[in-house]
Amino acid sequence: MANLDRPAPARAKRLLKRTMIYLLGIYLVWLLIGCSIQRSILFPRSLVGGPIAVLVRSDTEVFYIESPQGPVEAWFILGDGVTAQAPGPVVIFAHGNGELIDHWPDGLRGYKRLGISVLLPEFRGYGRSAGDPSQRAIAQDFAQFYDDVIKRPEVDPSRVVLHGRSIGGGVAAQLAADRPSAALILQSSPSSIKRMVARFLLPWFLVRDPFDSVRVVRGYKQPVLVMHGKVDKTVPPSHGTRLAKATTNPVSRLIFYDVDHNTLPPSEPYWRDIKQFLKDAGVLK
């Protein structure tokens, strides 16, 4: 009678096989869902841009480039003391995936006070800009914005700084791979999207927009400043450490702040650190 209470080997094998098939089916469904919604998760475009007449100050110029999907907006803020006769550096800033250029002019005034002009390009499909965002589309637009801004008489093309926050770090890194720059600043940025999605069991080869910043940093010869929150719950601090370890220029540095992902502040220590880095990088004279 005791033997009747034990599952037969054949029955156990069938149960195991059935369970494996169910699990495989669930995983395949998960892969299909992940493939279909990954771009909408990476680029949530629910934010609507406000009226420019209310948002833009007198020192800000609004202009557009024409992408294959329609016009894409950017704002240019002239640095203090910068003129066509005395051109200065420019920082090209890429915002996070849940933000618009509308949110950043005040937060980036520290650059203006340092005599550095600011270019704020929008992502395709965000705010008032046409199209659909993707790594390729945004990289194309940022390269075109770069080409336009370095032609301005107020800009010294030898002192271009690329600064990206969160997913914008991937955008800035891609631009660093495509165009020359004097320095790169990566703030709360993933080392790669492939590494981010690994915890969700999505294979790296299915990632449509990898933003492999660590690969770019390994080949980037100019100084890199990596700024990250010690308690960042969105992009773990290990991403900042990995980016910093990939740098090759001796001026490069890693700075951790005791903040979370969205509370890395444009405060006094933040601007002091940026100013010192840009002096060491030769951007500020």
N, C-alpha and C positions, 0 to 999 in steps of 0.2 A: 504493500500500500504506500510505503514511503516513496518508492520510485515514481508512482503516479502523480505525486505532488510536485515533481520537478519537471520543468519544461524540457521537452525533447530537444536534442541538438539541432535537428532540422527546423523545428518551430522557432528556436532562438535565432537561427540564421535568417529565417524569413522576416522575423520581427526587426532584426537589425537592418536588413536590406531595405525594408519598407520605411524605417525611420530615416535612413540615409537619403532615400529618394525624396521624402518629404522635406528634409532639411535642405537638400540641394535645390528643390523646387522653390522653397522660400528664399534661398539666397539668389537664385536667378531672377525672381521677381524683384528682390531688393536691388539687384544690379540694373534691371530695366528702369526702375523708379529713379535710381541714382543718376543714370545716364540722361533721363528725360528732364529732371528738375534741377540738375546741378548748376546750370547757368542762372536760373531764376533765384537760387539760393545765394550764389556768389555775387550776383548783381541785382539786389532788390530795388526796383525802380519806382517805388510807390511815392517817393518824394516829388513834390511839384515845386518848381521854381517860382519865386515871387516876382512882383513887378519891378523891372530894372530901375525905373524912375525913383522908387522908394529905397532900393538897396544900395545903389551906387553913389559913392561920394565924388566930390569934384576932382579928386586926384586919381580917379580910376577911369580907365578907358575900356570900353566894351567893344570887342570885335569878333568876327566869325571866320572860320575856314569853311570851305565847301567840301564835305566828304562825299563818297559815293552814295550815301543814304540821306544827304541833306546837310544843312548848316549845323556846325558845332561851335558853341560859344566859348569865349575865354575873356578873362579880365586881366588888365595890365595896370599895376600900381607902381608909380615912379618912386624910386628911393629918394630920401632927403638929400638935397645938395647935388643930385645927379642932373646933368644937362647934356646936350649934344656936344658941347665944348669940353665937358668933363664927364665922360661916360663912366659908368660903374658896373659892378657885378649884377647878375640877375639870378634869382632862384626860381626854378620851375617846380611848382608844388602839385603833387598828386594826392587827392583826398581819399578817404576811406570809402568802402562800398555802400555805406548807409548815409552818405553825406552829399552835399552839393557845394559848388564854389561859393554859393550864397553864405555859407556858414563860416568861411575862413578869413575874410579880409581883416577883421578886428584881431583875430588870433595871430595873424602874421605881421602885425604892425611892427613887431620887433625888428624884422628885416628892414623895413622902411627906415626906422630910426638909425640903423647901422649903415645907411646909405646904399642899401641893396634893393634893387627893383624886384617886384614879384609878378610872375606870370601864373595865373590860375586857369588852366584849361579844364573844361568840363569833360565828363565821360559821354560818349555817344549814347543817346537814349535817356540821359539824365536831365532833370530840370527843363530848360527851354531848348535843349539840343535834340536833333533828329537822330533816328537810327536805333540800332540794337548793340548793346555793349558786348565785347569779347576781348580777349587779350590782343588778338590781331588787329581789330578795329581801333582799339584805344591806342595801341602802339603806333599805328599809322598816323592817327590824329596828332599824338604828342610829337612825333617826328616832324610833322608839318608845322605845328606851332613853334617848335624849336627853330626850324629853318627861318620862320618869319621873324621871331623875336631877336635873333642875333644880327639881323640886318638893320635893326633900329639904331640910329646914331647915339642914343643914350646908353646903349649896352656895349660893354666890353666883351667880345665873344671868347676871350681867353679866360674869363672868370664866370663861367656858367656853373651853378650849383643845382643839383637835382635832389629834391627832398620829397619823400613819399611816406604817407602814414597808413598803417594797416595794409590793405590790399594795394594802396597807392605806392607802397614800397616796391611791390612787384612791377608796377608801371614805371617807376623811376629807374629801377634796375634795368628793365628792358630798354629804356631810352639811353641809359649809360652804355649798353651794348651796341646801340645803333648810332649814337652821336657822341662827339668828344665833350668832355666836361672836366671841371677842375676838382670837383669833390662830389661825394654822394652821401646823403643822410637818409638812414632807414629808421623810421620811428614806429615801434610796436608792430613790426612787419613779419609776416611768415617767411621762413627760409624757402619754402615752396608750398604750393597748394597740394601737391602730391603727398607731402609729408602731413599736411593738415587732415586730409581725408582718409589717411591710412587707419586712423582710429575708428572710422565708420565702415571699415572692411571693403572700401571701394578700391579696386586695383588701380595702380598708378597709370597704366596704359589707357584707362577709360577717362582720365581727367582731360577735359577739353581745353582748359585754360590753366596750364601748370604754373605759370609765373615762377620759374625756377631761379629765384634770386641768388641762391648760394652758388649756383654755377656761374652766374655773371660776376659775382664778387670775386670768385677765385681768379678770374682773368682780368679783373679791373686793376689798373696800375696806380690810380689816384687814391688819395685818402678817403676812408669811409668812416662815418660816425654812426654807430648803432646805438639807439636809445630805446630802452624797453622798461616796462613795469615789472617790479619784482613779484607782484601778485596778479599778473595779467591772466585772467581766466579764459579769455577768448583766443589769444595767441600765446601759448605757454612761453615762459622766459627762455626755455631751451632753444627756441628758434633764434632769439637774439644772440645767444652764446654761439650757436652754430654759424651764424652769419659772421660774427666777429672773428671766429677761428679761421674763416675762409679768406680774410683780408690779407693782403701782401705788402701794403705800404706801411712803413714804420710810424707814420703820423696817425694812422687809423686807431680808433679807440672804441671801447664798449662802456656805456654808462647806464647803470640801473637806477631807477627811481622807485621809491616805496609807494607805488600807485598801481591801479588796475589799468585795463586796456583803454578805457575812455576817460581816464582821469590823469593821463600824462599831460601835465599842464604847461601852457605857454607862460610860465612864471619866471621870476628872477633867476633862480638857478638854471633853469632851462636855457634862457637866453644868454646867460653868462657862459654856459658850456658851449653853446653854438658859436658865440663870438670868439672864444679862445680857439676852438677847432678851426674856424675859418681863417684866423690869423696864422695858425700853424700850417694850414694848407696853402697859404699864400694868396687866398682870395681877398682878404682884407689887408690893406697896406698900412 
